[in-house]
Amino acid sequence: MKTLNRLRGPRISVDNDRCEVYGICVWEAPRLFQLDRDGRLRYRRQLTEPDFDQAAAAARSCPMQAIVLRGMAEQVSADE
């Protein structure tokens, strides 16, 4: 049950098959996304209200459309 509770509410989902690690999300939302020294993308899955604007900007700007915001009143993806 802890897993289910952790995944409720606003959250970020990244499709690792689509992500090419261009890092634009890091510039748009540095509190949410980070690139490790080994080139791997790290991100905070759970969102708080102050993060919504940056998360939406990261999803919109992703050239590979790999970022989706879930659990919000209006889901945002790069497809929009």
PAVOTOR-634949 format. One record per residue (C-alpha): residue number from 1; x, y negated, z negated; residue in one letter. Coordinates in Angstrom, 3 decimals. Example, Ala and Ser with C-alpha at 12.3 -4.5 7.8 and 13.67 -1.06 7.14 Angstrom:
// PAVOTOR-634949
 num       px       py       pz residu
   1   12.300    4.500   -7.800      a
   2   13.670    1.060   -7.140      s
// end
This chain:
// PAVOTOR-634949
 num       px       py       pz residu
   1    0.000    0.000    0.000      m
   2    2.868   -2.427   -0.592      k
   3    3.698   -2.331    3.122      t
   4    0.144   -3.256    4.073      l
   5    0.041   -6.119    1.577      n
   6    3.349   -7.457    2.874      r
   7    2.003   -7.628    6.426      l
   8   -1.135   -9.607    5.646      r
   9   -1.469  -13.271    6.370      g
  10    0.383  -15.399    8.917      p
  11    3.457  -13.682   10.301      r
  12    5.939  -13.606   13.165      i
  13    6.378  -10.640   15.445      s
  14    9.295  -10.373   17.902      v
  15    9.301   -7.841   20.734      d
  16   12.909   -6.659   20.654      n
  17   12.541   -5.084   24.096      d
  18   11.788   -8.522   25.584      r
  19   14.144  -10.622   23.455      c
  20   17.393  -11.516   25.230      e
  21   18.751  -13.459   22.215      v
  22   18.995  -16.810   23.985      y
  23   18.616  -18.475   20.576      g
  24   16.095  -21.147   21.535      i
  25   13.946  -20.012   18.614      c
  26   16.865  -20.794   16.278      v
  27   16.886  -24.404   17.502      w
  28   13.094  -24.731   17.293      e
  29   12.701  -23.057   13.889      a
  30   16.017  -22.800   12.018      p
  31   14.291  -21.957    8.722      r
  32   12.668  -18.929   10.360      l
  33   15.232  -17.611   12.870      f
  34   18.977  -16.999   12.630      q
  35   21.597  -15.434   14.865      l
  36   24.086  -13.256   13.014      d
  37   27.772  -13.184   13.898      r
  38   27.175   -9.833   15.570      d
  39   24.654  -11.505   17.905      g
  40   21.557   -9.987   16.346      r
  41   18.432  -12.035   15.787      l
  42   17.166  -12.212   12.219      r
  43   13.867  -13.784   11.330      y
  44   11.523  -14.266    8.413      r
  45    8.314  -12.370    9.140      r
  46    5.984  -14.011    6.621      q
  47    4.936  -17.602    7.294      l
  48    3.843  -20.342    4.970      t
  49    1.797  -23.314    6.095      e
  50    4.787  -25.695    6.355      p
  51    6.366  -23.229    8.840      d
  52    3.419  -23.079   11.263      f
  53    4.505  -25.928   13.559      d
  54    8.085  -24.688   13.917      q
  55    6.922  -21.109   14.450      a
  56    4.478  -22.213   17.158      a
  57    7.219  -24.248   18.878      a
  58    9.543  -21.222   18.831      a
  59    6.833  -18.985   20.340      a
  60    6.023  -21.530   23.071      r
  61    9.675  -22.110   23.985      s
  62   10.783  -18.469   24.170      c
  63   11.679  -17.869   27.846      p
  64   11.137  -14.117   27.461      m
  65    7.756  -14.523   25.705      q
  66    8.991  -12.244   22.939      a
  67    7.570  -14.152   19.948      i
  68    3.980  -13.755   18.776      v
  69    2.407  -15.366   15.730      l
  70   -0.196  -13.160   14.084      r
  71   -2.695  -13.581   11.301      g
  72   -3.312  -17.255   11.911      m
  73   -6.681  -18.839   12.649      a
  74   -5.526  -19.166   16.262      e
  75   -2.853  -16.664   17.342      q
  76   -0.025  -18.209   19.330      v
  77    2.176  -16.465   21.856      s
  78    4.454  -17.641   24.605      a
  79    1.875  -16.377   27.140      d
  80   -0.308  -19.418   26.435      e
// end
